[in-house]
Amino acid sequence: MTKKYNISVEATLEVIGGKWKPVILCHLIHGKKRTGELKRLIPNITQKMLTQQLRELEHDGIINRIVYNQVPPKVEYELSEYGDSLREILSSLCKWGEHHIEKTYGTTKDYLEDSVLNR
Protein backbone atom coordinates (compact mmCIF):
# COMPACT_ATOMS: atom_id res chain seq x y z
CA MET A 1 0.00 0.00 0.00
CA THR A 2 1.31 3.43 -0.95
CA LYS A 3 1.74 5.94 1.86
CA LYS A 4 -0.53 8.98 1.69
CA TYR A 5 -0.04 12.33 3.36
CA ASN A 6 -2.76 14.73 4.44
CA ILE A 7 -0.53 17.71 3.70
CA SER A 8 2.90 17.87 2.05
CA VAL A 9 4.67 19.23 5.15
CA GLU A 10 4.17 15.78 6.68
CA ALA A 11 6.58 14.36 4.11
CA THR A 12 9.14 17.04 4.98
CA LEU A 13 8.83 16.43 8.71
CA GLU A 14 9.06 12.68 8.18
CA VAL A 15 12.56 13.21 6.75
CA ILE A 16 13.96 16.19 8.71
CA GLY A 17 11.63 16.40 11.71
CA GLY A 18 12.45 15.73 15.31
CA LYS A 19 14.69 17.31 17.88
CA TRP A 20 18.09 16.59 16.36
CA LYS A 21 17.94 16.32 12.58
CA PRO A 22 17.41 20.04 11.92
CA VAL A 23 20.24 20.85 14.34
CA ILE A 24 22.60 18.43 12.62
CA LEU A 25 21.64 19.78 9.21
CA CYS A 26 22.12 23.41 10.28
CA HIS A 27 25.69 22.54 11.27
CA LEU A 28 26.31 20.73 7.99
CA ILE A 29 25.20 23.81 6.02
CA HIS A 30 28.63 25.20 6.84
CA GLY A 31 30.58 22.28 5.46
CA LYS A 32 31.80 18.78 6.16
CA LYS A 33 31.92 17.66 9.78
CA ARG A 34 33.31 14.60 11.48
CA THR A 35 31.20 12.78 14.05
CA GLY A 36 33.31 14.15 16.91
CA GLU A 37 32.87 17.71 15.64
CA LEU A 38 29.10 17.27 15.51
CA LYS A 39 29.10 15.82 19.01
CA ARG A 40 31.01 18.88 20.30
CA LEU A 41 28.66 21.23 18.46
CA ILE A 42 25.61 19.41 19.87
CA PRO A 43 26.70 18.54 23.43
CA ASN A 44 23.25 17.39 24.62
CA ILE A 45 22.89 14.65 22.00
CA THR A 46 24.04 11.16 22.94
CA GLN A 47 26.50 9.36 20.70
CA LYS A 48 23.89 6.68 20.03
CA MET A 49 21.28 9.24 18.96
CA LEU A 50 23.77 11.15 16.80
CA THR A 51 24.75 7.94 15.01
CA GLN A 52 21.11 6.97 14.51
CA GLN A 53 20.13 10.37 13.14
CA LEU A 54 23.13 10.47 10.79
CA ARG A 55 22.24 7.00 9.47
CA GLU A 56 18.61 8.02 8.87
CA LEU A 57 19.65 11.23 7.07
CA GLU A 58 22.09 9.24 4.94
CA HIS A 59 19.43 6.62 4.17
CA ASP A 60 17.04 9.38 3.03
CA GLY A 61 19.71 10.87 0.76
CA ILE A 62 19.97 14.13 2.69
CA ILE A 63 23.62 13.72 3.68
CA ASN A 64 26.65 11.94 2.29
CA ARG A 65 28.94 9.83 4.46
CA ILE A 66 32.50 10.07 3.20
CA VAL A 67 34.87 7.35 4.37
CA TYR A 68 38.58 7.97 3.86
CA ASN A 69 40.77 4.89 3.47
CA GLN A 70 43.40 5.73 6.05
CA VAL A 71 44.61 4.76 9.50
CA PRO A 72 43.11 5.82 11.82
CA PRO A 73 39.80 5.75 9.94
CA LYS A 74 38.30 9.09 9.02
CA VAL A 75 34.61 9.68 8.28
CA GLU A 76 33.01 12.98 7.37
CA TYR A 77 29.42 14.01 6.73
CA GLU A 78 28.20 16.65 4.32
CA LEU A 79 24.93 17.74 2.79
CA SER A 80 24.19 15.84 -0.40
CA GLU A 81 23.07 17.71 -3.49
CA TYR A 82 19.50 16.76 -2.55
CA GLY A 83 20.09 17.84 1.06
CA ASP A 84 21.47 21.16 -0.15
CA SER A 85 17.97 21.92 -1.44
CA LEU A 86 17.04 22.33 2.26
CA ARG A 87 19.58 25.15 2.78
CA GLU A 88 17.06 27.99 2.45
CA ILE A 89 14.54 26.26 4.70
CA LEU A 90 17.15 25.54 7.39
CA SER A 91 18.54 29.09 7.23
CA SER A 92 15.00 30.43 7.65
CA LEU A 93 14.44 28.19 10.68
CA CYS A 94 17.68 29.46 12.24
CA LYS A 95 16.76 33.10 11.59
CA TRP A 96 13.28 32.61 12.99
CA GLY A 97 14.71 30.95 16.11
CA GLU A 98 17.07 33.88 16.70
CA HIS A 99 14.18 36.30 16.24
CA HIS A 100 12.06 34.27 18.67
CA ILE A 101 14.81 34.26 21.30
CA GLU A 102 15.24 38.03 20.96
CA LYS A 103 11.46 38.59 21.14
CA THR A 104 11.09 36.34 24.16
CA TYR A 105 14.22 37.30 26.13
CA GLY A 106 15.25 40.64 24.60
CA THR A 107 18.66 39.33 23.56
CA THR A 108 20.37 36.26 22.21
CA LYS A 109 23.52 36.92 24.25
CA ASP A 110 22.72 34.73 27.25
CA TYR A 111 20.39 32.32 25.47
CA LEU A 112 22.24 31.26 22.34
CA GLU A 113 25.63 29.56 22.48
CA ASP A 114 26.66 30.34 18.92
CA SER A 115 24.71 31.73 16.03
CA VAL A 116 24.79 29.23 13.17
CA LEU A 117 24.19 32.12 10.79
CA ASN A 118 27.24 34.05 11.98
CA ARG A 119 29.84 31.35 11.29
N, C-alpha and C positions, 0 to 999 in steps of 0.2 A: 504494500500500500504506500502510495506517495504521500509525503508529509505535506500538510497544508498549514499556512499561516493566516491568522486573522488580519494582520497588518504587517507590512514589510519590515518594520523596525524589529519585529520578533526575530527575523532571520539575522539581522545585524547583531542583536544582543545574544543570540545563540552562539555566535562566533567570538565576539569580543566583550561580552558582558561578564559581570562578576566583579569581585573586589580587586583582583590582581592583574587581570589581562590588560585593561587600559593603562595601568601604571607601568607595566613592563613595556608596552608598546610606546608610551610617551618617552621612555628612556631610549628606546631603539630608534626613535625619530632622529636622534643626534649621532647615529652611527653604530657600528658593530660594538658589541659588548660580550665579554666572557661571563660565564656563570657567576664567578666570584665578584665581578664588578656589579652585576645586577643585584646580587645579595647585599653588597655594601650600600647600594643606592636605595634598596628597599629593605631596611633592617627588620621590619616586623613580619616579613614573609618567612616561613620555614623553608628549609632546603627542599624538603619533600614537595611542598606546594609549588615552589618555583619550578622544580623539575617537571612536575605534572602540567603546569600551565604552559611551559615552553613546549612540551611535547604536543599538547593540544593545538597550540598556535601553529606549530610546524605541520601537524597533520592536516590542518585546515588551509595550509598554503599561505599563511599570513607572514610567517618568518622563515628564513633559511638557517639551517644549522650547518656551519662550515667546520669540518674536521681537518686539522692539519696533521700530516703524517710526520710526526717528530716525537722526540723523547725529551722531556715529559710531554704527554699528549696535550694538544691545545684545541679547544673548541670555542667558536665564536657564534653569536647570533646576530642576524640583521633582518631588517624588513625585506620581504620579498618584493618583487615588482607589484604583485597583487596587493600585498600589505601596504605598500607605499601609497596606494589609492586611499588609504585611511588617514593620511597625513593631515589633511585639512580638517577632518572631523576631530582628530585627536588634539590638534592645536586649538580648535574652538573649545573643546572640553577643558583644556588647561586654562585658557583665557577666562572662561566663564567661572571656573573654580577660584581663580585669583580675584575676580570681581566679587564673587560671593563672600570670600574671606574678608575682603576690604569692607564690603557692605555690612557684614555681620559684626566684625571686630574693629573696624576703623583703620586697620593696617594689616599688612601681611608679615611685617617684621618678626613678630613673636609667634606667628601661627603657621609659617611656611618655611620649611628647612632650606629649600633651594628652588628657585623658580626654574622650571623646565624650559620656559620660553627664553630665559636670559642666559642660557649656556652657549 
